[in-house]
Amino acid sequence: DIRRIYVWPERPLQFAAGQYARLGFGTLPFRSYSMANRPDEEVLEFHIRLVPNGVASRYVADHLKPGERIRLEGPAGSAHLRPDHDGPAGGDGDRGPRRDRGDRGDRGGRPPRR
């Protein structure tokens, strides 16, 4: 089971596809999650997989409320697409190889506007 959450940061988060952010829910320790949105989008999207006995994922599933403030650190990670990269493309197993996050296909539901 996966929960999709949307975060409107106080300041735009400049990141490259493949980087991640650390999120803190309530008083729980930070957890690392990859952004699921394109770097040029204002709203950050995260897909939180519910993990058995996972404290953070259970908080997201059972307690996180719309509009609740969360802590955000990042971006982090050096395994990301660089503009001058001309090597092989990668895939996520869903739609086959793609060179960047610009080829997203049908996103489904959009986040509500603030």
C-alpha positions in Angstrom: 0.0 0.0 0.0 1.3 3.4 -0.9 0.3 6.9 0.3 0.9 9.9 -2.0 1.5 13.1 -0.2 2.1 16.7 -1.5 4.3 19.2 0.2 4.3 23.0 -0.5 7.7 24.1 0.8 8.2 27.5 2.3 11.0 28.1 -0.3 11.3 26.4 -3.7 13.4 23.2 -3.4 16.0 23.1 -6.2 16.8 19.5 -6.9 17.8 17.2 -9.7 15.9 14.0 -10.7 17.2 11.2 -8.6 17.9 13.2 -5.4 15.8 12.8 -2.2 14.6 14.8 0.8 14.4 14.0 4.4 10.9 14.4 5.9 10.0 14.6 9.6 6.5 13.8 10.7 5.4 15.0 14.2 8.2 14.3 16.7 9.4 11.3 14.7 13.0 11.1 13.4 13.6 12.1 9.8 13.1 9.6 7.0 14.5 9.8 3.4 12.1 9.8 0.5 12.6 10.5 -3.2 10.7 13.3 -4.9 8.2 11.9 -7.4 7.7 15.2 -9.2 9.7 17.0 -11.8 12.3 19.5 -10.5 10.5 22.4 -12.2 7.2 21.8 -10.3 6.3 24.0 -7.3 4.6 21.2 -5.3 6.8 18.3 -4.0 5.2 14.8 -4.4 6.3 11.8 -2.3 5.1 8.2 -2.5 5.2 6.7 1.0 5.2 2.9 1.0 3.5 1.5 4.1 6.0 -0.7 5.9 4.9 -3.3 8.5 5.9 -1.9 11.9 7.2 1.3 10.1 6.7 4.1 12.5 6.9 6.9 10.0 4.8 5.2 7.3 2.1 4.3 9.9 2.1 8.0 11.0 1.5 9.0 7.4 -1.3 6.4 7.0 -3.1 6.9 10.3 -2.3 10.4 11.6 -1.1 12.9 9.0 -3.8 15.5 8.3 -4.2 17.8 5.3 -2.4 21.1 6.0 -0.2 19.6 8.8 3.3 21.1 8.9 6.1 18.6 8.3 9.9 19.1 8.6 11.8 19.1 5.3 15.6 18.9 4.7 17.3 18.6 1.4 17.9 17.9 -1.3 20.5 15.2 -0.8 22.1 12.4 -2.8 24.6 12.4 -5.6 23.1 9.6 -7.8 21.1 11.9 -10.1 20.9 12.8 -13.8 23.4 15.4 -14.9 22.7 17.6 -17.9 25.7 16.5 -19.8 25.1 12.7 -19.3 25.0 10.8 -22.6 25.1 7.2 -21.2 22.3 4.6 -21.1 18.8 5.5 -20.0 17.2 4.0 -16.9 13.7 2.8 -16.3 11.4 2.3 -13.4 9.9 -1.0 -14.6 6.6 0.8 -15.3 7.1 2.6 -18.6 10.5 1.5 -19.7 13.6 3.6 -20.2 13.5 7.4 -20.1 16.2 10.0 -19.9 14.7 12.3 -17.4 11.6 13.0 -15.2 10.1 15.1 -18.1 8.6 11.9 -19.6 6.0 11.2 -17.0 3.0 10.0 -19.0 -0.4 10.3 -17.4 0.1 11.6 -13.8 -3.4 10.8 -12.7 -4.8 13.1 -9.9 -3.2 16.5 -9.4 -2.6 18.0 -6.0 -5.2 20.5 -4.8 -4.1 24.1 -5.0 -3.5 25.9 -1.8 
